[in-house]
Every structure is written in C-alpha cells, then in structure tokens.
Amino acid sequence: MMQASLAEAEADGAKVTGGKWVSVSGCEAAFYAQPALVEMPRQTEMVKRETFAPVLYAMKYRDLGEALHLHNDMPQGLASTLTPIKATAVNATPKYLRIV
C-alpha cells in the first residue's frame, strides 16, 4: 500500500524522498520501510486517504485561509496539521478549525 501511494503521488507531480524498503539482518521475513517525505504540488484525493505507513505529505499554501481550507478538507481530524513559518500565524485560528 505504501509503495502504491508513493507511486501515485509521483504520478500527481510529487517529489518523494525516502520510502524505500529496508532489509534488516536477522529479520529477513519482516517488512521495514524508510519514512517518506512527499512534497505535493496540490491537495489530491490520494493525500486525503489514510496510508497507514510512515508517510508525511507536505504542501505549500499562500495564506492562512488556504491552509485552513486544506486542513478542514481532510476527512480524518488528526491526519493533518498546520506548520507555518511564524507560529503567531495560527495562535488565533482554533475557532476556524473543524473538529471531527
């Protein structure tokens, strides 16, 4: 599922860093993957799906309004976060966040 999600992200124009399978000596039957950072050019339906893998999707936004729209467009309440350059930008925004 993780590899398919990363391939879909790349097809959507994302830059993917990491996410490769890792073999661990003595644990050949196990499946391990490097965490992946996926820089998305925009929000897509794939980003909104739970991957259940070590994947962080990152998107740039123009202003706080767009960031809140992207955040509130997620069906899973804990699946997204806002990380602005200046922390003061989100201090007054909790009343605009949709709680699910």
C-alpha positions, 0 to 999 in steps of 0.5 A, a space after each residue: 500500500 505504501 509503495 502504491 501511494 508513493 507511486 501515485 503521488 509521483 504520478 500527481 507531480 510529487 517529489 518523494 524522498 525516502 520510502 524505500 524498503 529496508 532489509 534488516 539482518 536477522 529479520 529477513 521475513 519482516 517488512 521495514 520501510 524508510 519514512 517518506 517525505 512527499 512534497 505535493 504540488 496540490 491537495 489530491 484525493 490520494 493525500 486525503 486517504 489514510 496510508 497507514 505507513 510512515 508517510 508525511 505529505 507536505 504542501 505549500 499554501 499562500 495564506 492562512 485561509 488556504 491552509 485552513 481550507 486544506 486542513 478542514 478538507 481532510 476527512 480524518 481530524 488528526 491526519 493533518 496539521 498546520 506548520 507555518 513559518 511564524 507560529 503567531 500565524 495560527 495562535 488565533 485560528 482554533 475557532 476556524 478549525 473543524 473538529 471531527 
